[in-house]
Amino acid sequence: TEEALRQSQKMEAVGQLTGGIAHDFNNLLTGITGSLELMQTRMSQGRLTDLDRYMAAAQGASKRAAALTHRLLAFSRRQTLDPKPTDVNALIHGMEELIRRTVGPSVHIEVVGSAGLWSALVDSSQLENALLNLCINARDAMPDGGRITVETANRWLDDRIARERDMSVGQYLSLCVTDTGTGMTPDVIAKAFEPFFTTKPIGQGTGLGLSMIYGFVRQSGGQVRIYSEVGQGTTVCLYLPRHHGDAPGSERMPDLAGAPRA
Ligand code: ADP
């Protein structure tokens, strides 16, 4: 779990780095657009002097922009997944102390691990990062303290629910993190998975937490859902694919109920 903390700090740093890269990239684009506009104006006026200077400026900026995107791509490639059968209840248990220390004493943590939980097929260190990030988001939504509930369940998605959630029919585990915080407006929910979208002050939010979680869970064959109401709180659920290789006898009743309470 110390490893998870270091990972999360690294992610924070990487977030700031990528945020910086996006900013630099935008500046370069502005420079390129400006140079092109100047060239166009000059050409339309028949003044062809200086054109090569503007051209060189645009080319230089384009090359630097390409170098920046290569850096970003190199980073994203390093995030290869290593899915393995994972006991999600045990993973949460192993993270509990770290989560408590991270969110501080004003936030009460409750863990409700379902008995007979299937094992999930996921990259466990990515899942640890995701869980910690969800709890940090929950804490940030509760500046005056509150309660975080981490809950797991077996879920059997039938046709209708699967279609509704853009998932394949089948068996999943849900890992839901609920807080009693500010909640999110429909507007914020709609944008929450976008990289760099944040409502937090500069230096506090990178806007990468949920987008990275979304990327990881979708790549794992799962889905992420946000249920939130302003003034009530937020539930973020990760639906993780079940690992089929469990010992028989761990079957539970199919869960057709769909969304947890929000
Ligand atoms: P960051 O936390 O750096 O802002 P995220 O991608 O994790 O980036 O979250 C994006 C935005 O979604 C946050 O800025 C916040 O507005 C909203 N959000 C995420 N989780 C919660 C939550 N538990 N309660 C309220 N708002 C949330």
Boltz pocket constraint, residues with backbone or C-beta under 6 A from the ligand:
constraints:
  - pocket:
      binder: B
      contacts: [[A, 133], [A, 134], [A, 137], [A, 138], [A, 141], [A, 179], [A, 181], [A, 182], [A, 183], [A, 184], [A, 188], [A, 192], [A, 193], [A, 194], [A, 197], [A, 198], [A, 199], [A, 200], [A, 204], [A, 205], [A, 206], [A, 207], [A, 208], [A, 209], [A, 210], [A, 211], [A, 234]]
      max_distance: 6.0
